[in-house]
Every structure is written in structure tokens, then in C-alpha cells.
């Protein structure tokens, strides 16, 4: 029997009337479709949240690359990077620890002294919100405070705060140093944990309060394509600068955090994949029932000359078409829900807030912007989607293998005597 005929018979079983066995295959296809919907939604939400969180840290925190001059090998300027077409900007930064004291208290803080162009960069401006005042640091004694840090110490725009750090004397002793700074603005990075730590100032202002021996000094670099070109660009910069410099990509700087995100994503997909495996078991049951109900067809086909291998392929094709019929609609519906995940979340928040208000509850926030993203970026990795579809169809074919082989081994004489 030719392959086209085998495929046509399998398609007829899937699309045929219920009493011809189609109800079993259609039910199995529906189970596969329902199992793929949460997988696609989970994939989009997980990828979107990872990208959104990573983008925020890249643009406001580590940058895309960092260059350290450990041996004082020489001055680095943008002239060193003219050959890199994807180069976007370079800024000097010094970072250290200190204590910020305001009218209501004091708190430990991470002091970030960065050249002013860093905060006006489009990537930084996209994620850094100015809640009060301005982000333009015109004088060395002006600072920007994170929202939570300003609230905890009672700092206000235009008022003075005092910053204490440690300096090392020529004799090697650690001596406290306290200087006054004026609050130029109160900002928010979108994460409460960062807003409770950040004290931002100009690079010149950082030179006044941060001791070179107790703080780290480096260059923050941004490029056009940090996700695909960061490591390659880091290698090129190392080669261009020569010995004495260390260049790290954001993947090196955030390796533990990014690995944690990826591990969580893989674990979620693994759990979702188990649902697909369970749904594929239904394909095995459906194929078994189909073989049982279509024994007359099997007898006629074998009497007409169809061999065991041909009969087996018919039911394998039925398993393949069942997996395909469930995978494609399920994936499309899951992708559609994932694409509109933000409006759906907002609508669910309104519904839950309405019912919460009936019982004198407060407003319900599924995504608290103080801890999560205000909006989940919609990221679709089509390669991963294709692999999930391939895995689903493959599971369906494997699940139908055993009943298909049993169908191929049935002896036509016994069936003809029966019918």
C-alpha cells in the first residue's frame, strides 16, 4: 500500500464520524491542545519577565560591559572603540558604600558616582523614573536618592543630607568622613530593593566622598545588541586594549542571577512538559480503541494485500495527525493569550478589586510594581515554540506505537471468521 493511501485512511479516521472511531482521536487531540495552552502562556510570561528584569538591571545597573583598569595601564576613551559599530556609550563610574543621614534617620546605601550622560542615555531614561525634582546633577554636592531610601531617612528635594564614608589615612588608619549633599531629585528604578539602596551622584561628587582604596572604579559600556553581541564585543575590546585591562560582559557580572532565572524557566517548562506527556498517553488509549473498533477495516485491508508494516503505519499516521491536530490549535491559542497577557492581568485585577471592595478589602495587584514589572514584555522565542510542537507530535507518535504494532500483527483470517 502506498504512503498516500495510508495517510488518507488515517486522516479519515481522525475526521470521520464518531461511530467510526473519530471521537477517540478528537478527544485525544483536544487534550493535547488544552495541555499546550498553559505551556505557551508560561513560556511567554517567563521569557518576558526574565527579559524585563534583566533589561532593567542592564540599563540601570551593570551596563552591558564593564572595563577595569587593574594595573593602571592607561587612560581609556571613546577613541579606543571607534572600530566597534555597535558601541553606544561609555561612562566612568565609581561605586562604594556609605551611610546617608536625613532628618528622620540614617540608612546604609550603595553610592554610585557616574558621569551624568549615563542617566540621560535612552536605555537608562526608559527605566529610571523621576518622582520629584530633576536628574540633572549640575554640582558635585548634588545627589539623587532612591524612593525607599529617601522615605526611610525623611529626605526631601532641596534639603541637605549628610553622607558618611570611610577613608584610609596615609598611616593606614580607617577614618570616617562626612560631607553634606543637596537632594536634587528622588528617583525610582522600579524595584523597591534597589530604591532602598541607591544614592546617585556625579562622578566628580563621588571623588569627594569615596576613597579610591575602598571603592571600585571602572568604565560602564553600552552597546546596541547586548544579548547577542556582548561576549563577542568583550573579546574584541580585550584585544584592542591589550594587557592591564579586564573586560566583563553583563553575563559574567550577573551570571548567578541570570542562571537562577534560566533554571526557574527550565523547571517551569519541564513541569508543563509533563502535562504534554500525560496528554500523549491519551493518544495511546485513543489509538487502542480505534484499533479495536476498526478490526473489520483491518481485516479487509489485509485481505486486499496490506502487510503488517503498512497497517502499522496507518495507525502511526493517525497518532501523528492527532498530535498535530492538537498541537497547532493549542499553541496558537496559548500564543494569543500570552500576547494579550497584560490586558488580561489588568482585567483580572479589576475584577478581583471589585469583589475585594464588596468585603471592604483593598485594591488587588497581581503584579506589584514595587517588586515586579508593571508590564510584562511579550517575548516569543519561535525556536522554542517549534521544539515544543515537535516534542508534542513526537510524544503522540511514540504513544501510538504499541497499539499500532498490535494492529499490524492481527491475523486477517481470525478477523474474517469473526465478522
C-alpha positions as CSV (number, residue, x, y, z in Angstrom):
1,X,0.0,0.0,0.0
2,X,1.3,3.4,-0.9
3,X,2.1,6.1,1.7
4,X,-0.6,8.4,0.3
5,X,-3.3,5.8,0.9
6,X,-2.1,5.1,4.4
7,X,-2.1,8.8,5.2
8,X,-5.6,9.3,3.7
9,X,-7.1,6.4,5.7
10,X,-5.5,7.8,8.9
11,X,-7.0,11.3,8.1
12,X,-10.4,9.7,7.5
13,X,-10.3,8.1,11.0
14,X,-9.4,11.4,12.6
15,X,-12.1,13.4,10.7
16,X,-14.6,10.7,10.4
17,X,-17.9,10.3,12.3
18,X,-17.9,9.5,15.9
19,X,-19.1,5.9,15.5
20,X,-16.1,5.3,13.1
21,X,-13.6,5.9,15.9
22,X,-13.0,9.6,15.3
23,X,-14.3,10.6,18.7
24,X,-11.4,8.9,20.4
25,X,-8.8,10.7,18.3
26,X,-10.6,14.0,18.5
27,X,-10.8,13.7,22.3
28,X,-7.1,13.0,22.5
29,X,-6.3,16.0,20.2
30,X,-8.4,18.2,22.4
31,X,-6.4,17.0,25.5
32,X,-3.2,17.9,23.7
33,X,-4.5,21.3,22.8
34,X,-5.5,22.1,26.3
35,X,-2.1,21.0,27.6
36,X,-0.2,23.3,25.2
37,X,-2.1,26.4,26.2
38,X,-0.5,26.8,29.7
39,X,2.9,25.9,28.2
40,X,2.8,28.7,25.7
41,X,1.5,31.2,28.2
42,X,4.2,30.1,30.8
43,X,6.8,30.4,28.1
44,X,5.8,33.9,27.1
45,X,5.4,35.2,30.7
46,X,8.7,33.6,31.9
47,X,10.7,34.9,29.0
48,X,9.0,38.3,29.2
49,X,9.7,38.7,33.0
50,X,13.3,37.5,32.6
51,X,13.9,39.9,29.8
52,X,12.1,42.8,31.6
53,X,14.1,42.3,34.8
54,X,17.4,41.7,33.0
55,X,16.8,44.9,30.8
56,X,16.3,47.0,33.9
57,X,19.5,45.7,35.6
58,X,21.5,46.1,32.4
59,X,20.4,49.6,31.6
60,X,20.4,51.0,35.2
61,X,22.9,48.8,37.0
62,X,25.8,46.8,35.4
63,X,25.6,48.2,31.9
64,X,26.3,45.8,29.0
65,X,30.1,45.7,29.6
66,X,32.5,46.8,32.3
67,X,36.1,47.6,31.9
68,X,38.5,47.6,34.8
69,X,42.0,49.1,34.7
70,X,43.6,46.9,37.4
71,X,47.2,47.8,36.6
72,X,46.7,51.5,35.8
73,X,47.6,50.6,32.3
74,X,46.4,53.9,30.8
75,X,43.5,56.2,30.1
76,X,40.6,54.7,28.1
77,X,38.5,57.0,26.0
78,X,35.8,56.5,23.3
79,X,38.6,56.8,20.7
80,X,39.6,53.3,21.7
81,X,36.3,52.0,20.4
82,X,35.8,53.7,17.0
83,X,36.1,50.3,15.3
84,X,33.0,48.9,17.1
85,X,29.9,49.8,15.1
86,X,27.5,48.7,17.9
87,X,29.1,50.9,20.5
88,X,26.6,53.2,22.2
89,X,28.2,54.9,25.1
90,X,31.0,54.8,27.7
91,X,30.9,56.4,31.2
92,X,33.2,56.4,34.1
93,X,31.7,55.1,37.4
94,X,32.9,54.7,40.9
95,X,30.9,52.7,43.4
96,X,31.3,52.3,47.2
97,X,29.4,52.1,50.4
98,X,28.3,54.7,52.9
99,X,25.7,55.9,55.3
100,X,23.1,58.5,54.3
101,X,21.7,60.7,57.2
102,X,18.5,62.7,56.8
103,X,16.0,64.5,59.0
104,X,14.3,61.3,60.3
105,X,17.1,58.8,60.4
106,X,20.0,57.2,58.6
107,X,20.5,54.1,56.4
108,X,23.2,52.3,54.6
109,X,23.5,52.9,50.9
110,X,25.3,52.0,47.8
111,X,26.9,55.2,46.5
112,X,27.1,55.2,42.7
113,X,29.1,58.1,41.2
114,X,28.5,58.1,37.4
115,X,29.1,60.5,34.7
116,X,25.9,62.4,34.0
117,X,25.5,61.2,30.5
118,X,24.7,57.7,31.8
119,X,21.3,58.8,33.2
120,X,20.3,60.6,30.1
121,X,21.1,57.6,27.9
122,X,17.8,56.4,26.3
123,X,18.1,53.0,27.9
124,X,18.6,54.4,31.4
125,X,15.9,57.1,30.9
126,X,13.4,54.3,29.9
127,X,13.6,52.6,33.3
128,X,14.6,55.4,35.7
129,X,11.5,57.4,36.9
130,X,11.9,60.8,38.3
131,X,9.4,61.1,41.1
132,X,10.5,64.5,42.4
133,X,13.0,67.2,41.4
134,X,15.4,66.6,38.5
135,X,18.0,64.1,37.5
136,X,20.4,66.7,36.2
137,X,23.3,66.8,38.6
138,X,24.9,70.2,37.9
139,X,27.1,70.4,41.0
140,X,29.3,67.9,42.7
141,X,27.4,68.3,46.0
142,X,24.1,67.2,44.5
143,X,22.6,63.7,44.8
144,X,19.7,61.6,43.7
145,X,18.1,59.3,46.2
146,X,16.1,56.1,45.6
147,X,12.4,56.4,46.7
148,X,12.6,54.0,49.6
149,X,15.9,55.4,50.8
150,X,14.6,58.9,50.8
151,X,11.4,57.8,52.6
152,X,13.3,55.9,55.3
153,X,15.5,58.8,56.3
154,X,13.0,61.6,55.6
155,X,14.9,63.3,52.8
156,X,13.2,65.9,50.6
157,X,14.2,67.6,47.4
158,X,16.1,70.8,48.0
159,X,17.1,69.7,51.6
160,X,20.5,68.6,52.7
161,X,21.6,65.1,53.7
162,X,24.9,64.0,55.1
163,X,26.8,61.1,53.7
164,X,29.4,59.3,55.8
165,X,32.1,57.0,54.3
166,X,35.5,55.7,55.3
167,X,38.8,56.9,54.0
168,X,42.2,55.5,54.6
169,X,44.8,57.8,56.1
170,X,48.5,57.8,54.9
171,X,49.3,55.8,58.1
172,X,46.7,53.1,57.1
173,X,44.1,54.0,59.6
174,X,40.4,54.0,58.7
175,X,38.9,57.4,59.4
176,X,35.2,58.4,59.0
177,X,34.5,61.3,56.6
178,X,31.1,63.1,56.5
179,X,30.1,65.6,53.8
180,X,26.8,67.5,53.1
181,X,24.9,67.0,49.9
182,X,21.8,68.5,48.5
183,X,19.0,66.3,47.3
184,X,18.4,67.2,43.6
185,X,15.8,64.5,42.9
186,X,14.1,61.4,44.2
187,X,14.0,58.6,41.6
188,X,12.7,55.0,41.3
189,X,14.3,52.1,39.4
190,X,11.1,50.2,39.6
191,X,12.4,47.8,42.3
192,X,12.0,48.5,45.9
193,X,15.1,46.7,46.9
194,X,17.2,48.9,44.6
195,X,15.4,52.1,45.6
196,X,16.2,51.4,49.2
197,X,20.0,51.3,48.5
198,X,20.8,53.7,45.7
199,X,22.4,57.1,46.4
200,X,23.4,58.5,43.0
201,X,25.8,61.4,42.3
202,X,28.1,62.8,39.6
203,X,31.5,61.2,39.1
204,X,33.2,64.3,40.5
205,X,30.9,64.2,43.5
206,X,31.9,60.6,44.2
207,X,35.6,61.6,44.2
208,X,34.9,63.8,47.2
209,X,33.4,61.1,49.4
210,X,34.6,57.7,48.1
211,X,38.2,56.7,48.9
212,X,39.9,55.1,45.9
213,X,41.2,52.2,48.0
214,X,37.7,51.3,49.4
215,X,35.7,51.8,46.2
216,X,35.7,50.3,42.7
217,X,36.4,52.4,39.7
218,X,35.5,51.1,36.2
219,X,34.0,52.1,32.8
220,X,30.4,51.2,32.0
221,X,29.8,50.4,28.4
222,X,26.6,50.1,26.4
223,X,26.2,48.5,23.0
224,X,23.3,48.2,20.6
225,X,22.8,44.4,20.9
226,X,23.7,43.3,24.4
227,X,22.0,39.9,24.2
228,X,23.8,38.6,21.2
229,X,26.9,40.7,20.9
230,X,28.1,41.3,24.5
231,X,30.6,38.5,24.8
232,X,31.9,38.9,21.3
233,X,32.4,42.7,21.9
234,X,34.1,42.0,25.2
235,X,36.7,39.8,23.4
236,X,37.3,42.5,20.8
237,X,37.7,45.2,23.5
238,X,40.2,43.0,25.4
239,X,42.2,42.6,22.2
240,X,42.1,46.3,21.4
241,X,43.1,47.5,24.9
242,X,45.8,44.9,25.5
243,X,47.1,43.7,28.9
244,X,46.3,45.5,32.1
245,X,42.6,45.7,31.5
246,X,39.8,43.3,32.4
247,X,36.6,43.4,30.4
248,X,33.4,41.6,31.6
249,X,30.1,41.2,29.9
250,X,26.8,41.5,31.7
251,X,26.5,37.7,31.6
252,X,29.7,37.5,33.6
253,X,28.6,40.1,36.1
254,X,25.1,38.7,36.6
255,X,25.9,35.0,36.0
256,X,24.4,33.7,39.2
257,X,21.2,35.8,38.9
258,X,20.7,35.0,35.3
259,X,21.4,31.3,35.8
260,X,18.8,31.4,38.6
261,X,16.2,32.9,36.2
262,X,17.0,30.3,33.5
263,X,16.8,27.4,35.9
264,X,13.4,28.6,37.1
265,X,12.3,28.9,33.5
266,X,13.5,25.4,32.6
267,X,11.9,23.9,35.7
268,X,8.5,25.5,34.8
269,X,8.7,24.2,31.2
270,X,9.7,20.8,32.5
271,X,6.6,20.7,34.7
272,X,4.4,21.9,31.9
273,X,6.0,19.2,29.6
274,X,4.8,16.5,32.0
275,X,1.3,17.7,31.2
276,X,2.0,17.1,27.5
277,X,3.3,13.6,28.3
278,X,0.1,12.8,30.2
279,X,-2.0,14.1,27.3
280,X,0.1,11.9,24.9
281,X,-0.9,8.9,26.9
282,X,-4.5,9.6,25.8
283,X,-3.3,9.2,22.2
284,X,-2.2,5.6,23.1
285,X,-5.7,4.9,24.6
286,X,-7.4,6.5,21.7
287,X,-5.4,4.5,19.2
288,X,-6.1,1.3,21.1
289,X,-9.8,2.0,21.0
290,X,-9.6,2.8,17.3
291,X,-7.8,-0.4,16.5
292,X,-10.5,-2.3,18.5
293,X,-13.4,-0.7,16.7
294,X,-11.9,-0.8,13.2
295,X,-10.9,-4.5,13.2
296,X,-13.3,-5.1,10.2
297,X,-11.3,-2.4,8.2
298,X,-8.0,-4.1,9.2
299,X,-9.3,-7.5,8.1
300,X,-10.4,-6.1,4.7
301,X,-7.1,-4.2,4.2
302,X,-5.0,-7.2,5.0
303,X,-7.2,-9.5,2.8
304,X,-6.6,-6.9,0.0
305,X,-2.9,-7.2,0.3
306,X,-1.9,-4.7,3.0
307,X,1.1,-6.0,5.0
308,X,1.7,-5.7,8.8
309,X,4.1,-2.8,8.2
310,X,1.5,-0.9,6.1
311,X,-1.2,-1.5,8.7
312,X,1.1,-0.3,11.5
313,X,1.9,2.9,9.5
314,X,-1.8,3.7,9.1
315,X,-2.3,3.9,12.9
316,X,1.1,5.7,13.4
317,X,-0.1,8.3,10.9
318,X,-3.3,8.6,13.0
319,X,-1.2,9.2,16.1
320,X,0.8,11.8,14.2
321,X,-2.2,13.6,12.9
322,X,-3.8,13.6,16.3
323,X,-0.7,15.2,17.8
324,X,-0.6,17.7,15.0
325,X,-4.3,18.5,15.3
326,X,-4.0,19.2,19.0
327,X,-0.6,20.9,19.0
328,X,-1.2,23.6,16.4
329,X,-4.6,25.0,17.7
330,X,-3.3,24.7,21.3
331,X,-0.1,26.5,20.5
332,X,-1.9,29.3,18.6
333,X,-4.4,29.8,21.4
334,X,-1.7,29.8,24.0
335,X,0.3,32.3,22.0
336,X,-2.7,34.5,21.6
337,X,-3.4,34.5,25.3
338,X,0.3,35.2,26.0
339,X,0.3,38.1,23.5
340,X,-2.5,39.8,25.4
341,X,-1.3,38.8,28.9
342,X,-1.0,42.4,30.1
343,X,-4.6,43.4,29.3
344,X,-5.8,40.1,30.8
345,X,-3.9,40.7,34.0
346,X,-5.3,44.2,34.3
347,X,-8.8,43.0,33.7
348,X,-8.4,40.3,36.3
349,X,-7.1,42.9,38.8
350,X,-10.2,45.0,38.2
351,X,-12.5,42.0,38.7
352,X,-10.7,40.9,41.9
353,X,-10.6,44.5,43.2
354,X,-14.4,44.8,42.7
355,X,-15.1,41.7,44.7
356,X,-12.5,42.7,47.3
357,X,-14.2,46.0,47.6
358,X,-17.5,44.3,48.4
359,X,-15.8,42.8,51.5
360,X,-14.0,46.1,52.4
361,X,-10.8,44.9,51.0
362,X,-8.1,47.0,49.3
363,X,-7.1,47.2,45.6
364,X,-5.8,43.8,44.3
365,X,-2.4,43.9,42.5
366,X,-1.3,40.7,40.8
367,X,1.9,42.4,39.7
368,X,3.0,44.8,42.4
369,X,5.3,47.4,40.6
370,X,7.4,47.6,43.8
371,X,8.5,44.1,43.4
372,X,7.7,43.0,39.9
373,X,7.3,44.6,36.5
374,X,4.5,47.0,35.8
375,X,4.2,45.4,32.3
376,X,5.4,42.1,31.1
377,X,7.3,42.4,27.8
378,X,5.9,40.0,25.2
379,X,8.9,37.8,24.1
380,X,8.3,34.9,21.8
381,X,11.2,32.6,21.0
382,X,10.0,30.9,17.9
383,X,12.7,28.2,18.0
384,X,11.5,27.1,21.4
385,X,7.9,27.1,20.2
386,X,8.9,24.9,17.3
387,X,10.7,22.5,19.6
388,X,7.7,22.2,21.9
389,X,5.5,21.4,18.9
390,X,7.9,18.9,17.7
391,X,8.1,17.3,21.1
392,X,4.3,17.1,21.4
393,X,3.9,15.4,18.0
394,X,6.8,13.1,18.7
395,X,5.2,12.1,22.0
396,X,1.9,11.4,20.2
397,X,3.6,9.2,17.7
398,X,5.5,7.2,20.3
399,X,2.4,6.8,22.4
400,X,0.6,5.3,19.4
401,X,3.5,2.9,18.6
402,X,2.4,0.0,20.8
403,X,-1.3,-0.2,19.6
404,X,-0.2,0.4,16.0
405,X,2.1,-2.6,16.2
406,X,-0.7,-4.7,17.7
407,X,-2.9,-3.7,14.7
408,X,-0.1,-4.8,12.3
409,X,0.2,-8.2,14.0
410,X,-3.5,-9.1,13.8
411,X,-4.2,-12.1,11.6
412,X,-6.8,-11.4,8.9
413,X,-8.3,-14.9,8.9
414,X,-9.3,-14.7,12.5
415,X,-11.0,-11.4,11.9
416,X,-12.8,-12.6,8.8
417,X,-14.1,-15.6,10.7
418,X,-15.3,-13.3,13.5
419,X,-17.1,-10.9,11.2
